[in-house]
Amino acid sequence: MRIPRKVLALGLVLVVLLSLGWWWSAGSALDDVEVTSDQQMVCTSRTVERPDLRADDAAFDRPVQAPRLDPDLDCELILRVSNPQRLPVRLRQIELPMMGAQGGAGVRVARVTVGKERLEIGNDVDGVIDVDRTLGRDDSFAFKVEYAFRPGGCTATGTMGVPPARAVVSALGRDRTVEMDEWIHLAGTKASSC
């Protein structure tokens, strides 16, 4: 029994339309995922500076806080991954560039927690945390990152920017890495320079 050409053509069109719908739905959901900070970095150990940054530099269009990299550095930052879409999104990983155990900067991530649960940071240059959480509509995942001084690290004096936190998310079989808009700024000192 032969299938008529019109039925085959209609079937092919239907497959193409379903594939495009799947691709668009997944992409739309992933486009709207955000990584944000609930507040600026809070430090209990040292006064936080507001360095003078060039006003014409688009990356620094407002004053920023830059904790001093001294041995008593003790700072925390609350970060949040949010899904405003109706389609569930799976949060697979959080990445904290240059903040892992093998990083070389004068700062490191001492601990990442969700409530009282401590999340494990991989043993790499970047702090990589496997999460595996599903974020439904208007759902978010908040976590606290605690920063400490890295003895033997090397950060020159002056203000430096640490690349933003990233989240690896997926929806309907598509993956995307979403980056926070703001960088973390730190002020190198004699104690952190090599």
C-alpha positions, 0 to 999 in steps of 0.5 A, a space after each residue: 500500500 502506497 501513501 499518497 504524496 499529499 499525505 507525505 507532504 502534509 506529514 513532513 510539514 507537520 514535523 517541520 512545524 513541530 520541530 520549529 515550535 519546540 526550538 522556539 519554545 525552548 529558546 524563548 524560555 532560556 532567553 528569559 532566565 536571569 542571574 541576578 544579585 539581591 544586593 551588593 556584596 556585604 563585607 563584615 571584615 573590612 570597610 568597602 571602598 568606592 573606587 573612582 572609575 572612569 565615567 565614560 567606561 560603559 562597564 562602570 556607569 555607576 559607582 561600584 563597591 570593591 572590598 579590599 583583598 586583605 587576610 581578614 576578607 570576609 564577604 558574602 553575596 546573595 545570587 539568584 537564578 530566576 525563571 519568569 517563563 511558564 515552561 519549566 527550566 532545569 538549572 544544571 550548574 552554577 559557575 563562578 569564574 576564577 573562584 575555584 580551588 585552583 584559581 590564582 587570584 587573591 580571593 576565593 569562594 570559601 562556601 556556597 550555601 542554600 539555606 543550611 545546605 552547603 553546595 560542593 565546589 569542584 576542584 578546578 580554576 572556576 568554582 563549578 557547582 552541580 545543582 540539578 533543580 527544576 525552576 517552574 513558572 516564576 520560580 527562582 533559586 537563591 544561594 549565598 556565596 561567601 568570599 575569603 582571602 586566598 593566601 598565596 594568590 596573586 592580585 595586583 593593587 588597584 581595582 579588578 573585576 571578576 567575571 560574572 557568575 553563570 548558570 547552565 540551564 536547559 529546557 526541552 533538550 536545549 542548553 544555554 549558559 546565562 551570565 549575570 549582568 554585573 561583575 564583582 569588583 575587588 581592590 587588590 592590596 599589598 597583601 594580595 599582590 605577588 
